[in-house]
Amino acid sequence: MKKNTLKSYITGFVLSLVCTLAAYIVVQIHVSSEHTVISHEVLIPLILAFAILQLIIQLIFFLHLADESGSRWKLAAFASTLGIVLIVVVGAIWIMGHLNYNMMASPSDMNQYIESQDGF
């Protein structure tokens, strides 16, 4: 693929738009059918598949990771960035899960606990 051509940018934009619209339409069908046409077990992996496909499209058409010149450095930078993002996202989900588990008491129990403590 030739780098930085208008045709490549338009192709990438159209493919990204198709992925976004496809994910939106799938969710809209799910919501408008009151969660009967597409189950949650199918919906979530389908949305993730569209997201991964869009990521690959943007990496190829906009970040030019498929180009041959300097592709190892680009790939190394992308891999390290992806690693940092995964650490942040997985860590945030883990923290929120534990907060949810630890805050499962009823609000009245929580209020009693807070009032019985000295300060925080």
N, C-alpha and C positions, 0 to 999 in steps of 0.2 A: 504494500500500500504506500502510495506516495504521501510524504509528510506535508502538512499544512496546505492542503488544497481545499478550495471551497466545497468541492464535491464530497470530500471526506467529512468535513464539518457538518454539512447538511445531512449526509447519511447517518452520522452519529446522532445528530439532533432528532431526526425522524425516528430512529430506532429507540432512543431513550423515551421519546414521547409515546411511542407505541407501548413500551413496557409500563410506563406510568399509567396510561389510560387502561391497559388491560388489568392492572392491579386494582384500579379504581372501579372498573366495571364489575370485577369479581366480588369486591366488597359490597358494592351497591346491590348486586343480585342477592347476596347473602342477607343483607339488612332488609331489603324490600320484601323478601319472601319469608320474613320472620324466622330466619335461621333454619329453614327446612330444606331448601334446594341444595345448598352447599354446607356441609357440616364444618364445625370448628377444626376437626382433625384434618380436613382437606384444605381449609382456607388458609391456615397459618403456614404450612409448607409451601403452598402455592404463592403466597405473597413473598415469602423468603426466596423462592426460586426466581420470581420477577426482579427482586432487589439484587440478587447476585448476578443475574443476566444483565441488568442495567449497569452494575458496577463494572463488569467485564467490557461492556460496550464503551463506557466512558474511559476506561483505561486504554483501550485500543485507539479510539477515534479522537479523544481530546488530550490525553496525557502521552500518547504515542509510545506506549511501552512495547509495542511490537516492532518498532524500528530497530535497525541493526546497530547504528552508531551509539555507543554508550549505554546500551540496554542493560548491561550488568549493573552499572551504578544506579540506573533508574530502578531496577528491580530490587537492589539492596535497600535503597531509600524507601521504596514502597513497602517492602517486607518489615522494615523496622517501624515505620509509621503504623502499619497494620497491627503489629505486635503491641505497640503502645495503646492504640485505640481499643484493642481487645482486652487488655489489662484494665483499662478504665471502665469499659462497659461491663465486663464480667464482675469486676469489683463492685460497681454501683448496684448491679442486680443482686449480688450476694449480700451487700449491706442492707438493701431494701427488704430482701427476704427475711433476714434476721430481725430487722426492726418490726416487720409485720408479725413475726412469730412472737417476739417479746412484748408486743403491745396488744396481745389478744385478750387481755382482761377487759371486763366491762368498764364503761366510763366511770361508774360510781366507785368501783374498786380502785381505779387509777387515781381518782380524785382523793380518796381516803389515803392512798399511799403517798401522794404528793404532799397532802396536808400533814401527815405524820412525820415527814422528813424535816430536818433543820436545813433550810436553804435548798439548794439543788441537790 
